[in-house]
Amino acid sequence: MVKEPIKTDLKITEEGNKVVLESSILKVQLDIQTGKISYFTLPGAPLFTEKDYGIQFTPVQDVDTKTFLVRQAFLLDKGKLFMV
């Protein structure tokens, strides 16, 4: 069974060099200078964040097509449990 998409209201703000997306249960912060993504609870407690140099694009040849192998790594905040 595939669940139908539901409408999610997002509040989008810009704070200095960061763009913040906020839903009713989660905050996501994007650093527009580095591209680093971090996730927080609504009160602002960190859940997990992208590692420094956590995203890597490696050029590869897939048969006749040039493409990229993408890797993204995150650091989990110890002792945090987030369930939706």
VEXLUM-267052 format. One record per residue (C-alpha): residue in one letter; residue number from 1; z, x, y. Coordinates in Angstrom, 1 decimal, padded with zeros to 4 digits, always signed. Each point is the difference from the previous one (the first is absolute). Example, Ala and Ser with C-alpha at 12.3 -4.5 7.8 and 13.67 -1.06 7.14 Angstrom:
2
> A,1,+007.8,+012.3,-004.5
> S,2,-000.7,+001.4,+003.4
This chain:
84
> M,1,+000.0,+000.0,+000.0
> V,2,-000.9,+001.3,+003.4
> K,3,+002.2,-001.0,+002.9
> E,4,-001.7,-001.4,+003.1
> P,5,+000.4,+002.1,+003.2
> I,6,+002.6,-001.3,+002.5
> K,7,-000.1,+000.3,+003.7
> T,8,+002.3,+002.7,+001.3
> D,9,+000.8,+000.1,+003.7
> L,10,+000.1,+003.6,+001.4
> K,11,+001.4,+001.2,+003.2
> I,12,-001.8,+003.2,+001.1
> T,13,+001.5,+002.2,+002.7
> E,14,-000.6,+003.5,+001.3
> E,15,+002.9,+002.3,+000.7
> G,16,-001.1,+003.4,+001.4
> N,17,-002.2,+001.6,-002.6
> K,18,+000.9,-002.6,-002.7
> V,19,-001.4,-003.3,-000.9
> V,20,+002.5,-002.4,-001.7
> L,21,-001.0,-003.0,-002.2
> E,22,+002.9,-002.4,-000.7
> S,23,+000.0,-002.9,-002.4
> S,24,+002.9,-002.3,-000.9
> I,25,+001.3,+002.5,-002.6
> L,26,-001.4,+003.4,+000.8
> K,27,-000.9,+002.5,+002.7
> V,28,-002.8,+002.6,-000.3
> Q,29,-000.4,+002.8,+002.5
> L,30,-003.2,+002.0,+000.5
> D,31,+000.1,+003.3,+002.0
> I,32,-003.4,+000.0,+001.7
> Q,33,+000.1,+003.7,+000.6
> T,34,+000.7,+001.1,-003.6
> G,35,-001.0,-003.1,-002.0
> K,36,+003.4,+000.0,-001.8
> I,37,+001.1,-003.4,-001.3
> S,38,+003.7,-001.0,-000.3
> Y,39,+001.6,-003.2,-001.4
> F,40,+003.3,-001.5,+001.2
> T,41,+002.2,-003.1,-000.5
> L,42,+000.0,-002.4,+003.0
> P,43,+003.3,+001.5,+001.4
> G,44,-001.7,+003.4,-000.1
> A,45,+001.4,+001.7,-003.1
> P,46,-002.6,+002.3,-001.6
> L,47,-001.5,-001.0,-003.4
> F,48,-002.6,+002.7,-000.5
> T,49,-002.3,+002.2,+002.0
> E,50,-003.1,+001.9,-000.5
> K,51,+000.6,+003.7,-000.8
> D,52,-001.1,+002.6,+002.6
> Y,53,-003.6,+000.8,-001.0
> G,54,+000.5,-002.8,-002.5
> I,55,-003.6,-001.2,+000.2
> Q,56,-002.8,+002.1,-001.3
> F,57,-003.8,-000.5,-000.2
> T,58,-001.7,+002.2,-002.5
> P,59,-003.8,+000.0,+000.0
> V,60,-001.5,-000.6,-003.5
> Q,61,-003.5,-000.7,-001.4
> D,62,-000.1,-003.2,-002.0
> V,63,-003.3,+000.1,-001.9
> D,64,-002.5,+000.0,+002.9
> T,65,+002.5,-001.2,+002.7
> K,66,+002.2,+002.1,+002.2
> T,67,+003.4,-001.6,+000.3
> F,68,+003.7,+000.8,+000.3
> L,69,+003.0,+000.1,-002.3
> V,70,+002.9,-001.5,+002.1
> R,71,+003.7,+000.8,-000.6
> Q,72,+002.9,-001.5,+002.0
> A,73,+003.6,+001.0,-000.6
> F,74,+003.2,-001.7,+001.2
> L,75,+003.7,+000.9,+000.2
> L,76,+002.3,-002.7,-001.1
> D,77,+003.4,-000.4,+001.8
> K,78,+002.7,+000.5,-002.6
> G,79,+002.0,-003.0,-001.0
> K,80,-002.3,-002.5,+001.6
> L,81,-001.3,-003.0,-002.0
> F,82,-002.6,-002.3,+001.6
> M,83,-001.1,-003.2,-001.8
> V,84,-002.2,-002.7,+001.2
